[in-house]
Amino acid sequence: MRIKGLIALSVFILLFLQLVSAVEFSMKENYSQGETMIAKVSGNFVVPPANNNVFFYEGHVRIPVDWGMVKVDSDYYIYALLEGKHEGNYSISIENVKYMKGSETISGNLARNFTITNATADFSIKPGAVASTGTFSLDVQNLQDKQITITAQTQEANNSDRDITIRTQEGTFVKTDSYSLYSGGNQRINFISGTGYPSLQTIKVSSGSFTYIVPVYISTASLPSQTAYNMEPTELISSIPTNVISKKTIFIYNTGNSEIKNITLTLSDSISPFVNLSQNYIDKIEPNTNLPVELSFFSSAETEVQGTLKANINSQAFLYSQISLKFLNDYVPANETETSSVKTCGELAGKVCSSGEKCDKEIVYAKDNVCCLGSCVSTTKKSSTGIWIAVGILVVIAFGLFLFYKKKYKKARKPVNLLEIARGKK
């Protein structure tokens, strides 16, 4: 009997070690009330975990839990919101799965026990794991009976990874941001990713010593490819009557073959009281297209202001348009019309002038670029030609003067000396 017992114990230990070595189930043993549980399950699954076979139990009784799951390669990240769950013993069970242990297929349930203590978490977070193609958000809630400060921080990505940044309430993009929340207060934290290859990264969200490490998988490579963009006009000078709303349009062009994303528009402080933008944030602009931004001008008094409109493209590039405005009483503007088209410059049989060139006829804001319906004339060639002509004229004049004086003094006779004649020298 003793030998049989030892054999049975050995078989049990072998099967237990086989289970542990075949699948890794990583999670904490203890959680505070209201805390978001984050677990990681890794293994070579034949029948993987699915939404219909993950269950939660209090003791032996199945309970409803708000949860989610994110798959990254052969890893599964499971998060669960433990709000409303009191102190006690609980478990998570992933049922009816199959996974490989060497060449053997193992079937059964994967379960882990955990305890909810009598302490209360500083804050909850949802979701506890993220899979995204570019933009996503995390919702946090203060669970304490006092005001707390929550800090979110993204990791430093490798050169090939898609860098994740936080979009602040002011529309800027940063790696770290903080939020002060009163008791029960909620905050949505918005994130965006830049260009690069798909990657698994983490976001740290903390309040004091209470911390979540949220796994984030950014899929779908978005590699830079012939990106080119510009803002037109780069300089806007206008006289405007007072007490009248006047409007102008500035175009942002994407002349590359890949879309540009996350464009934030801001005005310098000097002109912001007098200018309103039709939009402050542009989600994306497709390749070979433009997006018009309407500017509305107004002032009740005569004044003259100068400033800048800046376009921040995903915190990686900046475009500028210089704006000069003169508000005048009783000013009557000319009938100015802005010509724009939904056709490309090629469809309009026009040309795109390069830097150092200007159009000698009408300019049209085409779909893909600023289009010249005439000829592109060099602005540098003409000025350099004029300089060389002027230099040539000066050289000719100087040479002529030199020949004139040389000839004059060569032919001049020596003056007659009467004293020398009287002495018989001549």
C-alpha positions in Angstrom: 0.0 0.0 0.0 2.8 2.4 0.9 4.5 1.7 -2.5 1.2 2.3 -4.3 0.8 5.6 -2.5 4.2 6.7 -3.5 3.5 5.8 -7.1 0.3 7.8 -7.0 2.0 10.7 -5.4 4.8 10.6 -8.0 2.2 10.5 -10.9 0.4 13.5 -9.3 3.6 15.5 -9.0 4.6 14.6 -12.6 1.2 15.8 -13.9 1.4 19.0 -11.8 4.8 19.8 -13.1 3.7 19.0 -16.6 0.8 21.5 -16.3 3.0 24.2 -14.8 5.8 23.8 -17.4 3.3 23.6 -20.3 1.3 26.8 -19.5 2.3 29.9 -17.6 -0.5 31.6 -15.7 0.8 34.8 -14.2 -1.2 37.0 -11.8 -1.2 38.4 -8.3 -2.6 36.4 -5.3 -4.1 39.4 -3.5 -6.1 42.3 -4.8 -7.7 45.4 -3.2 -11.4 46.1 -3.5 -12.2 47.8 -6.8 -8.8 47.0 -8.2 -8.5 45.9 -11.9 -7.0 42.4 -12.1 -4.5 41.9 -14.9 -3.3 38.3 -15.7 -1.1 36.8 -18.4 -1.6 33.2 -19.8 1.1 31.8 -22.2 1.3 28.5 -23.9 1.1 26.6 -27.2 -2.7 26.2 -27.4 -4.5 23.8 -29.7 -7.9 25.1 -28.4 -7.1 28.6 -27.1 -8.9 30.6 -24.5 -12.0 32.3 -25.8 -14.6 34.7 -24.6 -17.1 31.9 -23.9 -14.9 29.8 -21.7 -13.5 32.2 -19.1 -15.4 32.2 -15.8 -15.0 33.8 -12.4 -16.1 32.2 -9.1 -16.6 33.3 -5.5 -15.9 30.1 -3.6 -17.8 27.6 -5.8 -20.4 30.0 -7.1 -20.0 31.5 -10.6 -20.3 35.3 -10.5 -20.6 38.1 -13.2 -17.5 40.1 -13.7 -16.7 42.9 -16.3 -13.6 41.5 -18.0 -11.8 41.4 -21.3 -9.0 39.6 -23.1 -6.2 40.7 -25.6 -4.2 38.1 -27.6 -0.6 38.9 -28.6 1.0 36.0 -30.5 0.8 33.0 -28.1 0.1 35.2 -25.0 -3.3 36.1 -23.6 -3.8 39.1 -21.4 -7.0 38.9 -19.3 -8.2 41.9 -17.2 -11.2 42.0 -14.8 -12.8 44.9 -12.9 -13.3 43.8 -9.3 -15.5 46.8 -8.4 -18.4 45.8 -6.1 -16.6 42.6 -5.0 -16.2 42.4 -1.2 -13.5 40.7 0.8 -13.2 37.0 0.2 -11.7 34.1 -1.8 -12.2 34.0 -5.6 -10.9 32.2 -8.6 -10.6 32.6 -12.4 -11.1 29.5 -14.6 -10.3 29.1 -18.3 -12.2 26.0 -19.2 -12.1 23.4 -22.0 -8.8 24.4 -23.4 -6.1 22.2 -25.1 -2.4 23.0 -25.2 0.8 21.2 -26.2 3.3 19.8 -23.7 6.1 18.6 -25.9 4.4 16.3 -28.4 1.5 15.6 -26.1 -1.9 17.4 -26.2 -3.3 18.2 -22.7 -7.0 18.9 -22.2 -8.7 20.5 -19.2 -9.2 23.7 -17.2 -6.7 26.3 -16.2 -7.6 27.9 -12.8 -6.0 30.3 -10.4 -7.2 31.4 -6.9 -7.0 34.9 -5.7 -8.1 36.9 -2.6 -9.8 40.3 -2.4 -8.6 42.0 0.8 -10.4 44.5 3.0 -8.3 47.4 1.6 -9.6 49.7 -1.2 -7.6 50.4 -4.3 -6.6 54.0 -5.0 -8.2 53.8 -8.5 -9.6 51.4 -11.1 -8.5 51.3 -14.8 -10.4 50.1 -17.8 -9.3 48.3 -20.0 -6.4 46.6 -18.3 -5.0 45.5 -21.6 -5.2 47.1 -25.1 -4.9 46.0 -28.7 -5.1 48.9 -31.1 -4.1 50.0 -34.6 -3.2 53.6 -33.5 -5.5 55.5 -31.2 -7.0 54.3 -27.9 -7.9 55.4 -24.4 -7.9 54.3 -20.8 -10.6 55.3 -18.2 -9.6 55.7 -14.6 -11.7 56.4 -11.5 -10.7 57.6 -8.1 -12.0 55.0 -5.5 -10.7 56.8 -2.4 -12.6 59.2 -0.2 -10.1 62.0 -0.9 -8.6 63.8 -3.9 -5.7 61.9 -5.6 -3.3 62.6 -8.4 -3.0 59.9 -11.1 0.1 59.9 -13.4 0.2 58.2 -16.8 3.6 57.4 -18.5 4.4 55.7 -21.7 7.6 53.7 -22.2 10.4 54.8 -24.5 10.0 52.9 -27.7 12.8 51.4 -29.8 13.6 53.1 -33.1 11.5 50.6 -35.0 8.5 50.5 -32.7 5.5 52.7 -32.9 6.0 55.3 -30.2 3.0 55.9 -28.0 2.2 59.4 -26.7 -0.5 61.0 -24.6 -2.8 63.6 -26.1 -3.4 66.2 -23.4 -6.5 68.2 -22.9 -4.7 71.2 -24.5 -4.1 69.1 -27.7 -0.4 68.6 -27.2 1.4 65.2 -27.2 3.6 64.2 -24.2 5.1 61.0 -22.7 3.9 61.8 -19.2 0.8 63.5 -17.9 -1.0 63.9 -14.5 -4.6 64.3 -13.5 -6.1 65.4 -10.2 -9.4 63.6 -9.4 -11.8 64.2 -6.6 -13.4 61.2 -4.8 -15.4 59.2 -7.4 -14.0 61.3 -10.2 -13.4 59.8 -13.7 -10.8 60.7 -16.3 -10.3 59.4 -19.9 -6.7 59.4 -21.0 -6.2 59.5 -24.8 -3.2 57.9 -26.5 -1.9 57.8 -30.1 0.9 55.9 -31.7 3.4 57.1 -34.3 4.9 55.3 -37.2 6.9 52.1 -36.9 6.4 48.3 -36.8 3.9 46.5 -34.6 5.1 46.1 -31.0 4.0 45.2 -27.5 4.6 48.1 -25.1 3.5 49.0 -21.6 1.9 52.1 -20.0 2.5 52.8 -16.3 -0.5 54.4 -14.5 0.1 55.2 -10.8 -1.0 57.1 -7.8 1.7 57.1 -5.1 2.8 53.5 -4.6 -0.3 52.0 -6.3 0.5 51.1 -9.9 -0.9 49.4 -12.9 1.4 48.2 -15.8 -1.0 48.0 -18.8 0.2 45.9 -21.8 -0.6 47.6 -25.1 -0.2 45.9 -28.5 0.0 48.3 -31.4 -0.7 46.3 -34.6 -0.6 47.2 -38.3 2.7 48.7 -39.4 2.5 52.3 -40.3 5.9 53.0 -41.8 6.9 56.4 -43.2 6.8 56.3 -47.0 7.5 59.4 -49.1 5.7 61.7 -46.7 5.4 65.3 -47.9 3.1 68.0 -46.8 2.8 71.8 -46.8 0.5 74.6 -45.8 -0.7 77.2 -48.3 -0.6 80.1 -48.3 2.5 80.3 -46.1 1.8 84.1 -45.7 -1.6 85.7 -45.4 -1.9 89.5 -45.4 -5.3 91.0 -45.3 -7.1 94.3 -44.6 -10.5 93.7 -42.9 -13.4 96.0 -41.9 -14.2 96.3 -38.2 -17.4 94.8 -36.8 -17.7 92.4 -39.7 -16.8 88.7 -39.7 -14.5 88.0 -42.6 -13.3 84.6 -43.7 -10.2 83.2 -45.4 -9.1 79.6 -46.2 -5.8 78.0 -45.6 -5.1 74.6 -47.1 -3.0 71.7 -45.7 -1.7 69.5 -48.4 -0.6 65.9 -48.2 1.5 65.4 -51.3 3.0 62.0 -50.3 1.7 58.5 -50.8 0.8 57.7 -47.2 -1.8 59.4 -45.0 -0.8 61.8 -42.3 -2.5 61.7 -38.9 -3.1 63.6 -35.7 -2.8 67.2 -36.8 -3.3 69.9 -34.2 -3.8 73.5 -35.2 -2.9 76.4 -32.9 -2.8 80.1 -33.1 -0.2 82.3 -31.5 -1.4 84.4 -28.6 -1.1 87.7 -30.5 -3.8 86.8 -33.0 -6.0 84.3 -31.1 -8.4 87.0 -29.8 -9.1 88.0 -33.4 -9.1 84.7 -35.3 -11.3 81.5 -35.0 -10.5 78.2 -36.7 -13.1 76.0 -38.2 -11.3 73.1 -36.5 -8.5 72.6 -34.1 -7.8 68.9 -34.7 -7.6 66.9 -37.9 -7.7 63.1 -37.5 -6.0 62.4 -40.9 -5.5 63.6 -44.4 -5.4 61.0 -47.2 -2.5 60.9 -49.8 -2.6 63.4 -52.6 -5.4 65.4 -51.1 -5.8 68.7 -49.2 -7.9 69.7 -46.3 -9.2 73.3 -46.1 -9.2 75.2 -42.7 -11.4 78.2 -42.6 -10.3 81.2 -40.6 -12.8 83.8 -39.3 -11.6 87.3 -38.5 -13.3 89.9 -36.3 -12.4 93.0 -34.3 -14.7 95.8 -33.0 -11.9 98.4 -33.1 -9.1 99.4 -35.4 -5.9 97.5 -34.8 -3.1 95.8 -36.6 -1.8 92.3 -35.5 0.6 89.7 -36.7 1.0 86.1 -35.6 1.3 82.5 -36.7 -0.9 79.5 -37.5 0.9 76.3 -36.6 0.1 72.8 -37.7 1.6 70.1 -35.4 1.7 66.7 -37.3 1.8 63.9 -34.9 4.6 65.8 -32.9 7.0 64.9 -35.7 6.7 67.9 -38.1 5.4 71.5 -38.0 3.9 73.7 -40.7 3.5 77.5 -40.4 1.5 80.2 -42.0 2.4 83.8 -41.1 -0.8 86.0 -40.7 -0.9 89.8 -40.8 -4.2 91.5 -40.2 -5.2 95.2 -40.4 -8.7 96.0 -39.1 -10.0 99.3 -40.5 -13.1 101.4 -39.9 -15.3 101.8 -43.0 -13.0 99.7 -45.0 -14.6 98.3 -48.2 -12.8 95.1 -49.4 -12.4 94.3 -53.0 -14.4 91.4 -54.4 -11.7 88.8 -53.7 -12.5 85.2 -54.4 -10.5 82.1 -53.6 -10.2 79.7 -56.4 -10.3 76.0 -55.4 -10.9 72.8 -57.2 -11.7 69.2 -56.4 -9.5 68.2 -59.4 -5.8 67.4 -59.3 -3.3 69.8 -60.8 -2.8 67.3 -63.7 -6.5 67.1 -64.4 -6.5 71.0 -64.6 -3.6 70.9 -67.1 -1.6 73.0 -64.7 1.9 72.9 -63.2 3.2 72.7 -59.6 5.9 75.4 -59.3 9.0 74.4 -57.4 10.7 76.5 -54.8 12.4 79.5 -56.4 9.6 79.7 -59.0 6.4 81.7 -59.2 3.3 81.4 -61.4 2.9 84.2 -64.0 -0.9 83.7 -64.1 -3.8 82.4 -62.0 -3.1 80.1 -59.0 -5.7 77.4 -58.2 -5.9 75.4 -54.9 -6.1 72.0 -56.6 -6.9 68.7 -54.8 -3.3 67.6 -54.6 -1.3 70.8 -54.6 -1.1 74.5 -55.4 -1.6 74.6 -59.1 -0.3 77.2 -61.6 -2.5 77.6 -64.7 0.2 79.5 -66.5 4.0 79.2 -66.5 6.4 78.7 -63.6 8.9 81.6 -63.8 12.2 81.5 -62.0 12.5 84.2 -59.3 16.3 83.8 -59.0 17.4 83.6 -62.6 16.0 87.1 -63.4 17.7 88.8 -60.5 21.1 87.1 -61.2 20.9 88.1 -64.9 20.3 91.7 -64.0 23.3 91.7 -61.7 25.6 90.2 -64.4 24.3 92.8 -66.9 25.1 95.6 -64.5 28.5 94.3 -63.8 29.2 93.9 -67.6 28.2 97.5 -68.2 30.5 98.8 -65.5 33.4 96.7 -66.9 32.8 98.2 -70.4 32.7 101.7 -69.1 35.9 101.3 -67.0 37.7 99.8 -70.0 36.6 102.6 -72.3 37.8 105.2 -69.8 41.2 103.4 -69.5 41.7 103.4 -73.3 40.6 107.1 -73.6 43.1 108.4 -71.1 45.9 106.2 -72.3 45.5 107.5 -75.9 45.2 111.1 -74.8 48.4 111.2 -72.7 50.4 109.2 -75.2 49.8 111.8 -78.0 50.4 114.9 -75.7 53.6 116.9 -76.7 56.3 118.1 -74.4 56.0 121.8 -73.6 58.6 124.2 -75.3 61.4 125.5 -73.0 62.6 129.0 -74.3 65.6 129.0 -72.1 67.0 125.9 -73.6 66.4 127.4 -77.1 68.3 130.6 -76.2 71.3 128.5 -75.0 71.5 126.8 -78.3 70.4 123.4 -77.1 67.6 123.3 -79.4 
